[in-house]
Amino acid sequence: MADVVSPSVTVNDFISHIRRMVSDVVKIEYTDEEILEYLNDALNGILQTLVARRAQVLIKKITVSSFPYQLPERFLGIYTITDGKGNEARLIDPVDAETASSFSYYLLDGYLYVKPDDVEEVTLYYYERPVLTQLTDSIPFYYIIGSGLKYLVAKMLYIKQEMRTPEETNLAVFYNDLANRIINFLPQRPRKVSMRDAS
């Protein structure tokens, strides 16, 4: 896909772009660690939007054969659950679990439960929260999402400044507006995607 950021784009590259945007190429105003913290904050701020729009870049795939299954630490939500025949499980309320006879699932207290009880194995496709901790980490986002994040981080950095000029205030507003337009512009993906693309 043409709109995917290359895996060779690192957090360090990303921070360099942001530094140019906020005129801090020589690292006087902000440390790399500060910008990385703002980057993760901006990412956390848009994750629910990305999940609502079914961003494939967040989907992970695992095989589960023991239930109840404790959900991964960075779990954000279920994309889909399938059995060995490709049937898709439906979400049910936990109160309906005892009477569920069709292939279904529910979540309770951080665990995944699958019904009926004789289901031996499922493939779970779920949204995982990305965490960027090192300057060498790769940016796993679509180009358009990455652009929105850059604008959000630049806005946050400008707002952080106690003694900002009117121009910097205007840039903060401008970057915020651009970020919101980009994030809200993201298309909602169809319910079905090629599951082989999830890793």
N, C-alpha and C positions, 0 to 999 in steps of 0.2 A: 504494500500500500504506500502511496506516495506521501501521505501525511503523517507518517510515523517518524519520530525522532530516532536517529541512528543510535544503536547501543554504544557507540564510541563517544557520545555526548555525556560528559561526566558532570557531577555536581560542581566541580571546579570551573568547567567551561560555562556552566549556567551562571555561576556567581560572577564570572568575568563579564558576561553580558549585562547582568544587573548593575555591576559597578560602573560600566559605561553609561547606563541609563541615569544613574544618580550622581554622575561626575565624581566618583571616588576610586579612580583607577589605581592611585598610589596608596590606597588603604589607610587614609587618615581618619575618616569618619567612622568606618565600620570594620570590625574584624570578620574574617571568613566564618567564624563560629556564630556570630550574631546573624549574619545573612542566612546561614544554614538553618538557624532556629526560626527565622521569619519564613523561610521557604517551607519548612514543615508545618508551621502555623497556617500559612496560606493554603497548603495542600489539605490540611484537616478541614479548613473552611469550605472547600468545594467537593469533598468526598461524597456527601449525600447526593449532590447534584449529579456527579459522575455515575453513581450507582443507579439513580433514578433514570438516567439516560442510557443505562446498560453499557457502560464503557468497557469494551472487551479487554483493554489493557490491564484492568484490575482483576480479571477472572483467572482463578487457579483451579486445577483439577486434581482430585485425589480419589483413590479407591478405598472404600470403607467396608469392612467385613465384620465388625464387632459393634454391637449396639447395647446401650446407648453410647454414642460417640461424642467425646469431648471436643467441642469446636476449637479450631486453632486460635491462638492468642490474638492474631491480627484480623480475625474474621469480621466482616462488615455485613454480610447478608448472603442469602442463597440466590444463585442464578437459576439452577435447575438440578434435579437429581434424577438419574436414569438407572434402570436395571440392565442386565445383560442383553435383553432383547431390544433395548432402545426405548422402552416405555418410560414416560415421564411421570414422576410422583406428583401428587397434588398436596398442597398444604392443608392441614386440618387443624382444628382447635384441639388442644390437649384433652378437653372434656369429652371429645368424641372418639378418643383413641381406643377405648375398650370395644367399641362396636365397629371399628373400621375394618372392612373386609377387602377393599381395593388398595392398590399400591399408593401409599400416602406417607406423609411425614409431618412431624411437628418439632418445635424447638422449645426447650424448657430448661431454665437455669444453666445455660451455657452448654447444653447437650442436644444432640440430634437423635431423635427417635424415629424409627421406620416401621411401618405397618404394611401388611400383616407380619406377625412374629416369625414366619418361616422364610422371610427374605434374607438371603445369606450374604449378598454383596451388592453394593450400589456404587455408582460413580457420582461423586459430588462435585459440582461446579459452583464455586463460591467467590464472592468478592473479598479481596484481601487488602488491608490497609498497607500502603507502601510506607516505609520509613527510611529516610535518607540520613545516614550518620557520618559518612566519610566523604572527603572531597573526591575520592576515586570512585564512589558509587555511580552507577549508570543511571541516567534519567529514563524511566520506562514509559514516558507519556507520549501521546500523539503530539505532533508539532503544535496544533492549535491549543491544546491544553497547556503545553509548556509555555506558549506565548502568554496565555491568560495568567499563569502563575508568575511569570516575570513582572507583568504589570502590577499584580497584587503585591508582590514583595517590594517593588519600587515605591508604591503608594505607602506601604507600611513603614518603610525606612524614612520617607519624607515626613510622615506624620509623627514619627518618633522624635524628630529634631525639635528641641525646645526653641531655638532661635532660627526659625526658618524664614526665608524671604517670601514676599508675595508671589514671586515666580515659582518657588518651590511648592507653596501651597496650591497654586494653580496646577502644577505638574502632578501633585498628589491626586487632585480631583480628576484630572485628565486620565491618569493611569488607572484610577479606580473605575472610571466610566468605560475605558477600553476593556479592562478585565471583565467587567460585568457583561458587556456586549459579547465578548468572545465566549464566556462560559454559558451564557443564555442562548447563544447561537448554536451550540453543539446539538447535532441532530439526535433524536431518540432513535436508537437502533431497533430493528425489528426483534421480536421475541426470540426467534431462532437465529443462531449463529453457527458457524462451522466449529464444532467442538475440538477439532484437531488443532485449532489455533491456540487453545488454552493450554498453559503448561503448568 
